[in-house]
Amino acid sequence: MSILAWIIVGLIAGWLAGIVMRGGGYGLLGNIVVGIVGALIGGFLASALFDVELTGINLTTILIALLGSIVLIALLRLFGGGRRTV
């Protein structure tokens, strides 16, 4: 996929993951980054486990990127620490 396609898929997946996971959010740029990294994680896992190849901007690519983004957000929240109130 081209860089522009990764950015578009990342934007969509990051935005959807922000809605699904609810919380403070990462802003527009943060959602794009989380979406792109999530797309890479999801693409790697999909190709390794299910032998799926990501090509172009389509529903399968967006769903895999969304799942990767959700996993990434969950890991960031789990290991990120964040602010805690007593």
Buried (B, 14 or more C-beta within 10 A) or exposed (E): BEEEBBBBBBBBBBBBBBEEBEEEBBEEEEBBBBBBBBBBBBBEBBEEEEEBEBEEBEEEBBBBBBBBBBBBBEEBEEEEEEEEEE
